[in-house]
Amino acid sequence: MAALKGVILRLAILSVIASSAEAAWTPGREVEVDPGTYATMMIEHEGWRLWRFATKSGVACKLAKPAQGRMAPEPIGFSYVLGGDRTSPNIEVTFDNRSPLYPEIWRLNGAGVGGGSRQYRLPTDRFWTDWNLDTNIEKLDGQVIEVAVTSYEYPDVLVGMTREQAMMDLSGLGVMVAMGRECANLL
């Protein structure tokens, strides 16, 4: 009986490993992540991933990179939202030619859904710079920055606060931003 349980356990582990390998994102693979929303990982370079989301109304592209030692954010199955376990903090840039007022939005995401504060600084700086939706750190390509994010699981009532600090390597940012703009036809 114990030998049978061992065989069943090994088969279960192999099944999980096989399904994880099948679910892995590879460049060029398109998946319907939400009814009528198709995601494709276009390219991965220096830890940055460029995603293309196609819907009936058009195309939006997202560039994302996690902090050092974190997992890469992936489509979570709701619209064109990126996330996942152990992916925060991360930088996410949305390129959308359907939005003339905000064709580019730069986000610094934390574990919670909102609220709190987002800041960054170079390792040699003493003070933090606030991160807003119009923050563009493209000029910092090739540098390492420190990020600090405070977010809430339930931001409307300030419950479930998480404070995260991490280092982010911005190598390859300029090339990937250019690709993101091209992906969304912003050039």
Summary of the structure (lengths in Angstrom):
residues: 187
radius of gyration: 18.7
end to end distance: 65.3
largest distance: 66.0
contacts: 543
relative contact order: 0.15
helix: 19%
strand: 43%
